[in-house]
Amino acid sequence: MPQPEPPARGTFALLIPSNMSWQASSFGGALRLDFRPMRPRERASRVREKGKP
């Protein structure tokens, strides 16, 4: 399996499981990421999107 490229200097990479969802929002001049498990409807929607050619 090929190794992922490291993030550019001054940045970071965050690996999360495919069954997690996130929401980005602006918070005090910064970016806030909130993570939570996907709901069944969201998971089904993602599976349908991946199945499309």
Secondary structure as GFF3:
##gff-version 3
##sequence-region A 1 53
A	DSSP	beta_strand	20	27	.	.	.	ID=ss1
A	DSSP	beta_strand	30	37	.	.	.	ID=ss2
A	DSSP	alpha_helix	40	51	.	.	.	ID=ss3
###
